[in-house]
Amino acid sequence: MPHPAVDWAQAPKLARSWAVDADGSAHWFMAPDVAAFTTFWFSEPLPAPDFGYVGDYKASLTERP
C-alpha cells in the first residue's frame, strides 16, 4: 500500500518512486540513465526523508502519482 505522507514536492525531478530499505533508510528511486552509445543503464537511489513511515519495508514502495 503506498505511503500517503510522501511529499512529492520534495522529490528530485526524475524520481519515479520512494521506498524504505530493510535498515529503515528511505530513498528516492530515479528513472534509469542510459549510457550513450551503449545498452548499459543504471539507476542510483538518492537519500530521502522517511515521512514518518512505520511498517514493513516490503510494503513501502510508493510510485509517483
NORCOR-V873338 format. One record per backbone hydrogen bond with DSSP energy under -1.0 kcal/mol. CO is the residue of the C=O (numbers start at 1). NH is the residue of the N-H. E is the energy in kcal/mol with one decimal. If there is no record, write none. Layout:
# NORCOR-V873338
co:CO nh:NH e:E
co:CO nh:NH e:E
This chain:
# NORCOR-V873338
co:3 nh:6 e:-1.5
co:7 nh:10 e:-1.9
co:12 nh:15 e:-1.9
co:14 nh:31 e:-1.7
co:16 nh:64 e:-3.1
co:17 nh:29 e:-3.0
co:18 nh:62 e:-2.9
co:19 nh:27 e:-2.7
co:21 nh:24 e:-2.1
co:25 nh:21 e:-3.1
co:26 nh:48 e:-2.1
co:27 nh:19 e:-1.9
co:28 nh:46 e:-2.3
co:29 nh:16 e:-3.3
co:29 nh:17 e:-1.7
co:33 nh:42 e:-2.1
co:35 nh:38 e:-1.5
co:40 nh:35 e:-2.4
co:42 nh:33 e:-2.9
co:46 nh:28 e:-3.1
co:50 nh:53 e:-2.2
co:56 nh:59 e:-2.0
co:57 nh:60 e:-1.7
co:62 nh:18 e:-2.2
